[in-house]
């Protein structure tokens, strides 16, 4: 099979396409014929090995353990491993896998679900990691209640584009999203009641208060974020950049959780895990029309380095997808 591979951590230029052996599914796994794969910030972090904390967490100290990057995938089950009964060869599914930037990939059966009926494979590949993260941030960590106000920082990105739609679907009374001016029309289309240009105004200056803030990738200090919360409001940090090469955005998450017991606000970090049950919930919302993937553009397998460079430029509206 053709697959994107890397032997060292580094910039997108370390990636190449080569012929590789087709993987074999183990217990609890299936083999996917990958039709499309999603690109998110996690791909870049695992490509570069930054922050270095990732290496210590088991992704490979000096070189990546997984030679083929990519997690989000939509495809067809071609074989099942021992102990798999819920899926059969021929099933069209979406979810996460090991090495999605390839023609075939292994995937845990409990991290896959039937592909939403109204989506193409390319659209479905844009859903799993980002949409599951947004759902868990709002529902599980944020405990969003009907009628509450929500602020989504980074509303035009992968997680943010789903957070805006899911907040409305879960009954939020008012949803405010922040983005660059060029992306404002997308955020309005996704359902935001108010769109703020974060290049011209500070969305957390305290002039507006929100019951729930979902920070999808900024680097604002926790103290500043708290200024924009109601007295019993909740902050969920699901990403972040900066803060050095060792901890990256995880530093803010850890500090938030340590501070939370001592203040009135609930301050949470989130490292989301896509689960079949959440993928089923998302498929229902998608097929009902409440949620729609925002796909900026798609790339061929040979163009993965270009896709990652575009992702890091900050110009992406929604998600990027790899056609396979």
C-alpha positions as CSV (number, residue, x, y, z in Angstrom):
1,X,0.0,0.0,0.0
2,X,1.0,3.7,-0.4
3,X,1.5,5.5,2.9
4,X,3.0,8.7,4.2
5,X,5.9,7.9,6.5
6,X,8.4,9.7,8.7
7,X,11.5,8.3,10.5
8,X,12.5,11.4,12.5
9,X,10.7,14.3,14.2
10,X,10.8,17.5,12.2
11,X,9.0,19.9,9.8
12,X,6.6,18.7,7.1
13,X,9.6,18.1,4.8
14,X,10.5,14.9,6.7
15,X,7.4,13.3,5.3
16,X,7.5,11.1,2.2
17,X,5.2,8.6,0.4
18,X,6.4,5.1,0.0
19,X,5.2,1.5,-0.4
20,X,4.6,-0.1,2.9
21,X,3.2,-3.4,4.2
22,X,-0.5,-3.5,4.7
23,X,-1.2,-3.7,8.5
24,X,-2.9,-6.7,10.1
25,X,-5.7,-6.1,12.6
26,X,-5.1,-7.4,16.1
27,X,-7.6,-8.3,18.9
28,X,-10.4,-5.8,19.0
29,X,-9.3,-4.1,15.8
30,X,-10.4,-3.9,12.2
31,X,-8.6,-3.1,9.0
32,X,-9.8,0.0,7.2
33,X,-9.6,0.8,3.5
34,X,-9.1,4.5,4.1
35,X,-11.1,6.8,1.8
36,X,-10.2,10.1,3.5
37,X,-8.3,11.3,6.5
38,X,-8.5,14.5,8.5
39,X,-5.8,16.9,9.4
40,X,-5.7,18.7,12.8
41,X,-3.2,20.4,15.1
42,X,-2.4,17.0,16.8
43,X,-0.9,15.8,13.5
44,X,1.6,18.7,13.6
45,X,2.5,18.1,17.3
46,X,3.2,14.4,16.6
47,X,5.1,15.2,13.4
48,X,7.5,17.6,15.2
49,X,7.5,15.9,18.6
50,X,6.5,19.2,20.3
51,X,5.8,19.8,23.1
52,X,8.5,17.4,24.3
53,X,6.1,16.1,26.9
54,X,4.4,14.1,24.2
55,X,7.6,12.1,23.7
56,X,7.7,11.2,27.4
57,X,4.0,10.1,27.2
58,X,5.0,7.2,25.0
59,X,4.9,8.6,21.4
60,X,8.7,8.0,21.0
61,X,11.6,9.7,22.8
62,X,13.9,10.2,19.8
63,X,11.8,9.2,16.9
64,X,8.0,8.7,16.4
65,X,6.8,5.2,17.3
66,X,4.1,5.4,14.6
67,X,5.8,5.9,11.2
68,X,2.6,6.9,9.5
69,X,0.8,9.9,11.0
70,X,-2.9,10.7,11.0
71,X,-5.8,9.8,13.2
72,X,-9.1,10.9,11.7
73,X,-10.4,8.5,9.0
74,X,-13.5,7.5,7.0
75,X,-13.4,4.3,5.1
76,X,-14.6,0.7,4.6
77,X,-14.0,-2.2,6.9
78,X,-12.1,-4.9,4.9
79,X,-11.2,-7.3,7.7
80,X,-11.8,-7.8,11.4
81,X,-9.6,-9.1,14.2
82,X,-10.4,-11.5,17.0
83,X,-13.1,-10.4,19.3
84,X,-14.8,-8.0,17.0
85,X,-18.5,-8.6,16.5
86,X,-20.1,-5.2,16.0
87,X,-18.4,-4.5,12.7
88,X,-18.2,-6.6,9.5
89,X,-16.3,-6.3,6.2
90,X,-18.0,-3.9,3.9
91,X,-19.2,-1.5,6.7
92,X,-18.7,2.1,5.9
93,X,-17.4,3.8,9.1
94,X,-15.7,6.8,10.5
95,X,-13.6,7.4,13.6
96,X,-9.9,7.3,14.6
97,X,-7.2,4.9,13.7
98,X,-3.4,4.3,13.7
99,X,-1.8,5.8,10.6
100,X,-4.7,7.4,8.7
101,X,-2.4,8.9,5.9
102,X,-2.3,5.6,4.1
103,X,-4.4,3.4,1.8
104,X,-5.1,1.0,4.7
105,X,-5.0,1.4,8.5
106,X,-5.7,-0.5,11.7
107,X,-8.4,0.9,14.0
108,X,-9.9,-0.1,17.3
109,X,-13.5,-1.2,16.8
110,X,-14.6,0.8,19.9
111,X,-13.4,4.0,18.2
112,X,-15.5,3.6,15.1
113,X,-19.1,4.1,14.2
114,X,-21.3,4.0,11.0
115,X,-20.6,6.9,8.8
116,X,-23.3,9.6,8.9
117,X,-25.7,8.9,6.0
118,X,-25.6,12.5,4.6
119,X,-21.9,12.9,4.5
120,X,-19.3,12.0,1.9
121,X,-16.2,10.2,3.1
122,X,-14.2,13.4,2.9
123,X,-16.7,15.3,5.1
124,X,-16.9,12.4,7.6
125,X,-13.1,12.3,7.9
126,X,-13.2,15.9,9.1
127,X,-15.4,15.0,12.1
128,X,-13.9,12.5,14.7
129,X,-11.2,14.2,16.7
130,X,-12.4,17.8,16.5
131,X,-16.1,17.1,16.9
132,X,-15.6,14.7,19.8
133,X,-13.3,17.2,21.5
134,X,-16.0,19.9,21.1
135,X,-18.7,17.6,22.4
136,X,-16.8,16.5,25.4
137,X,-15.8,20.1,26.2
138,X,-19.3,21.4,26.2
139,X,-21.2,18.4,27.6
140,X,-18.8,16.6,29.8
141,X,-16.4,19.2,31.1
142,X,-18.5,22.3,30.5
143,X,-21.8,20.7,31.7
144,X,-23.6,23.1,29.4
145,X,-27.2,23.7,30.5
146,X,-30.0,25.0,28.3
147,X,-30.2,28.7,28.1
148,X,-26.6,29.3,29.2
149,X,-24.2,31.7,27.3
150,X,-21.1,30.3,25.6
151,X,-18.0,31.9,24.3
152,X,-15.9,29.9,21.8
153,X,-12.4,31.3,21.3
154,X,-11.1,30.2,17.9
155,X,-14.6,29.6,16.5
156,X,-13.4,29.1,12.9
157,X,-10.9,26.3,13.6
158,X,-11.4,22.6,13.7
159,X,-12.7,22.2,17.3
160,X,-14.2,25.7,17.3
161,X,-16.4,25.2,14.2
162,X,-18.0,22.2,15.9
163,X,-18.2,23.9,19.3
164,X,-20.4,26.7,17.9
165,X,-22.8,24.3,16.3
166,X,-22.9,21.8,19.1
167,X,-23.5,24.6,21.7
168,X,-26.6,25.6,19.8
169,X,-27.7,22.0,19.4
170,X,-27.3,21.4,23.1
171,X,-29.6,24.4,23.9
172,X,-27.2,27.3,24.6
173,X,-29.1,30.5,24.9
174,X,-26.4,32.6,23.2
175,X,-23.2,31.6,21.5
176,X,-20.4,34.1,20.8
177,X,-17.5,33.1,18.6
178,X,-14.1,34.8,18.0
179,X,-12.1,34.7,14.8
180,X,-10.2,36.8,12.2
181,X,-12.3,39.1,10.0
182,X,-11.9,36.9,6.9
183,X,-13.6,34.0,8.8
184,X,-16.5,35.9,10.3
185,X,-19.0,34.8,7.6
186,X,-18.2,31.2,8.3
187,X,-18.8,31.5,12.1
188,X,-22.1,33.3,11.5
189,X,-23.1,30.6,9.0
190,X,-22.3,28.0,11.7
191,X,-24.9,29.6,14.0
192,X,-23.1,32.0,16.3
193,X,-25.3,34.8,17.6
194,X,-22.4,37.2,17.8
195,X,-19.0,37.2,16.1
196,X,-16.0,39.1,17.6
197,X,-12.9,40.1,15.7
198,X,-10.2,39.2,18.1
199,X,-7.6,41.3,16.2
200,X,-9.5,44.5,17.1
201,X,-11.1,43.8,20.5
202,X,-10.4,41.7,23.5
203,X,-13.2,39.2,23.9
204,X,-12.2,38.5,27.6
205,X,-11.9,42.1,28.8
206,X,-14.8,41.6,31.2
207,X,-17.3,43.7,29.3
208,X,-19.2,40.5,28.4
209,X,-19.7,37.6,30.8
210,X,-20.4,34.0,29.8
211,X,-21.5,30.9,31.7
212,X,-19.0,28.8,29.7
213,X,-15.8,29.6,27.8
214,X,-14.3,27.0,25.5
215,X,-10.7,28.0,24.6
216,X,-9.8,26.0,21.6
217,X,-6.2,27.0,21.1
218,X,-5.2,30.4,22.3
219,X,-2.5,31.3,24.9
220,X,-4.4,33.9,27.1
221,X,-3.6,33.7,30.8
222,X,-6.1,32.0,32.9
223,X,-6.6,35.2,35.0
224,X,-7.7,37.1,31.9
225,X,-10.1,34.3,30.8
226,X,-11.8,34.3,34.2
227,X,-12.7,38.0,33.8
228,X,-15.2,37.0,31.1
229,X,-16.9,34.3,33.2
230,X,-20.1,34.7,35.3
231,X,-19.5,34.2,39.0
232,X,-20.1,30.5,38.8
233,X,-18.9,30.1,35.2
234,X,-16.8,27.3,33.7
235,X,-13.6,27.5,31.6
236,X,-12.6,24.6,29.5
237,X,-9.2,24.7,27.8
238,X,-8.9,22.2,25.0
239,X,-5.8,23.4,23.3
240,X,-3.1,26.0,23.2
241,X,0.1,27.0,21.5
242,X,3.3,28.6,22.9
243,X,4.6,28.3,26.4
244,X,7.8,26.8,25.3
245,X,8.9,23.5,23.7
246,X,8.5,21.3,26.8
247,X,4.9,21.6,27.9
248,X,3.3,23.7,25.2
249,X,-0.4,24.4,25.7
250,X,-0.7,21.6,28.4
251,X,0.8,24.0,30.9
252,X,-2.3,26.1,31.1
253,X,-4.5,23.1,31.4
254,X,-2.5,21.8,34.4
255,X,-2.5,25.2,36.1
256,X,-6.3,25.6,35.5
257,X,-7.0,22.3,37.2
258,X,-4.7,23.1,40.1
259,X,-6.4,26.5,40.7
260,X,-10.0,25.3,40.3
261,X,-10.5,24.0,43.9
262,X,-9.6,27.4,45.3
263,X,-11.9,29.7,43.2
264,X,-15.6,29.9,42.5
265,X,-15.1,29.2,38.8
266,X,-14.8,25.7,37.4
267,X,-11.5,25.5,35.5
268,X,-10.9,22.5,33.4
269,X,-8.5,21.0,30.9
270,X,-9.5,18.4,28.4
271,X,-7.6,15.7,26.5
272,X,-10.4,14.2,24.5
273,X,-10.7,10.6,23.5
274,X,-13.0,9.8,20.5
275,X,-15.4,7.0,21.5
276,X,-17.9,5.0,19.5
277,X,-20.8,6.3,21.6
278,X,-19.9,9.9,21.0
279,X,-19.4,9.2,17.2
280,X,-23.0,7.8,17.2
281,X,-24.3,10.9,18.9
282,X,-22.5,13.1,16.4
283,X,-23.8,11.1,13.5
284,X,-27.4,11.6,14.8
285,X,-26.8,15.3,15.0
286,X,-25.3,15.4,11.6
287,X,-28.0,13.4,9.9
288,X,-30.6,15.7,11.6
289,X,-28.9,18.7,10.0
290,X,-27.9,20.3,13.4
291,X,-24.2,19.9,12.7
292,X,-22.3,20.1,9.4
293,X,-18.5,19.7,8.9
294,X,-16.8,22.9,7.6
295,X,-14.3,21.5,5.1
296,X,-11.9,24.2,3.9
297,X,-10.2,22.1,1.2
298,X,-8.9,18.6,0.4
299,X,-5.4,17.4,-0.7
300,X,-4.0,14.3,-2.3
301,X,-1.9,11.9,-0.3
302,X,1.3,13.3,-1.9
303,X,0.3,16.7,-0.7
304,X,0.2,16.0,3.1
305,X,3.2,18.3,3.8
306,X,1.5,21.1,2.0
307,X,-1.7,20.5,3.9
308,X,0.1,20.7,7.2
309,X,1.9,23.9,6.2
310,X,-1.5,25.4,5.3
311,X,-2.9,24.3,8.7
312,X,-0.1,26.0,10.6
313,X,-0.6,29.2,8.6
314,X,-3.8,30.0,10.5
315,X,-5.8,30.7,7.4
316,X,-7.8,27.5,7.5
317,X,-11.6,27.8,7.8
318,X,-12.8,24.7,9.5
319,X,-11.0,21.5,8.6
320,X,-8.6,20.1,6.0
321,X,-8.9,16.6,4.5
322,X,-6.6,14.2,2.7
323,X,-8.1,12.2,-0.2
324,X,-6.9,8.6,-0.4
